[in-house]
Amino acid sequence: MMDHGRIELFILKSASIKQSIDDTMQRPKSTKTVLEEDYSIKSSIAQFSSEVRDSALLMAEHYKLFYMLENDIRRLIDDTLSESHGDSDWWEKYAPQSAKEEMKSNLQREREAGFTPRSENPLDYITFGQLGEIIRMNWQLFGGILSNQKAMGRVMYSLNNLRGPIAHCGNLAEDEVDRLRLTVKDWFRLLEGPK
């Protein structure tokens, strides 16, 4: 007669292997993260508590959402101003002075640190709050795209506040997760344009 403990262990191992195979088969190769591919990073991650790892996985979903949203807003600004004022001309003429100073400071700091430049686009060197300032300063162009300037200001303010814990390795309270979802919906409602 077989040992029931060994059978149970075999079943559990088989279930674990099946789950890993199912996860791999359901996910396209291109969406695997660096963490899943790099053994040295995986072994480092294993050293953290399960609570910290679980929190990181949860916050990663919020980060992905905000990453896509913020980069979409940067693209909207760049495309709109480039189309209206020319590819290379708009930054010097139509960006607020505070954004220009912030861009120069961030670029210089990275150069002095010996970092690889993150981008050729000055928009990639300014904060999220500055993006709202550029839209406000050029409302004559964005007013035809976004539905309302006051609503845009409110949405950008809310997003900027939500961005803090997401970008700086904090945790979002359950209410703030709801607020993030609603504010993202508000942004897309703004993009429906003037009515």
N, C-alpha and C positions, 0 to 999 in steps of 0.2 A: 504494500500500500504506500502511496506517495505522501510526502510530507506536505501538509496544508500550507505551512508558512512559505515553502518554496514555490508552490503554485501561486499563492497570493503575490509574492514578489515578482514572479514571471509576468503575471497579468498587469501589475502596476508598471513595470518596466515597458511592457508592450504598449500600454496606453500612452505612456510618456513619449515613446518613440513615434507612435502614430500621430500624436498631437504635433510634434516637431515637424514631421513630414507634411501634415496637413497645412500647418502655418507656412511652410516654405513653398508648397505648391500653390497656395492661394495668393501669395504675394509676388508681384513681378520682381525680377532680379534687381531692377533699377531702383526700387524703393528700399532696398536693404541699407541700413545705416552703416556708417563707418564703425560704429560700436559693435555691430554684428560681424563685421569683416575682420577687424583687427584683434588678434588674440591678446596682445599685450594690454589693450584697452579693456577687453572683456575680463581679463584676470584682475585688473585694477578695480573694475566695477564690483566684482564679487566681494571685495573687501569692505564695502559699505553695507550698512544695515539694510534689511529688507524694507524698513519704513522709508528710508531715504531713497532707495531705488524705486519704490512704488510712487513716491511723491514726484520723482523726476519723470517717470513715465506719464503721469497725469499732467504735469506742467508742460511736458514736451508737446502735447496736443494743443495746448493754448498758445505755445510759442509758434508752432507751425501755422496756426490760424493767423496770428498777428504778423508773422513773417510775410505771408502771402498778401495780407491786407496792406501792410506798410509799403511793400515793394510795388504793389499795384497803384497805390496813391503816388509814389515817386514816379512811376511810369506815366500816369495820367498827367502829372505836372510837366514832366519833361516833354511828352508828346504834344501837349497843348501849346506850351510856350515855344517849342521848336517849330511847330507848324506855323504859328502866328508870326514869329520874329526871326526865324532862321536857326539852323542847327546850333551854331556856335555863338551866336550873338546874344541870345536872351539872358544868359546868366549875369553878365556884367551890367546890363541895362535894367533888368526887371526883377532881380533878386534883392531883398532888403539888405541894407548894409550889415545888419547884425548876422544874417545868414552868411554873407561873404566873409566876415571876420571869423565866424565859427568854423567855416570850411577851411580857411587858411590855417587856423590854429590846429585843427584836428589833423590836417594833412602834414603840417610841419612836425607835430608830435610823433606821428607814425614814421616819418622820414628819419627823424633823430633817433628813433628806437631801432632803425634798420629793418622795419617791416616791409614786406612786399606791398606795393600800392593796391588798395582794395578795388579801385575803380578809376576811370578817367572822368567820370561824371561827378561834378561838384555836389549834386544832390545826395550822393552817397556819403558825404562827409558832414552832413548837418543832422540835427536832432529832429525827432518827430514833430515837436512843437513848431519848429521853423517851417515845416511843410505847410502847416495851416497859415502861417504868416505870408508865405508866397502866394497861396491861393487868395487870401484876403487882399493883398496888394495888387493882384491882377484879376480882381473880381469881374471886370468888364469882359474877360475871356471865359472865366469859369461860370459866370452867371448863366450862360447858355447851356452849360453841362449839368451843373448842380442846381437843385431846386430852390434853395434859400440860403442866404449868407448867414443869418443868425443861427439857423439850424446846423449849418456846416460848422460854425464856430463851437456850438454846443457839443456836437458829435466829436470833433477833433479834441476838444478839452477832455471829454470823458474817455476817449481812447488813449490820450496821453497819460491820464491818471491810471488807467488799467495796465498800460504798458510797463509801468515801474516794476511791479512784482514779477511780471512775466520776463522782462529782459534782465532783471537783476537777481535771478535765482531765488525769488520768494515764492510764496504760495498764495493762490487766490481763494478767498473764502467762497463758500457756495453761492452767496448772494452776488458776489462779484463775477462769478462764472456766468450767472444768469444775465448780469448787466453787460458782460462782454458779448454774449450772444445777441442781446437786444440792440446793443450799440452797433454791432456789425450789420445787423438788419437795417438800422437807421442809416448807415452809410450807403448801403445799396439802394435804399429808398431815395436818398439824395441824388444818386446817379440817374434816377428816372427823369431828372430834369424839371424845368419849370412847367407848371400846368396852366 
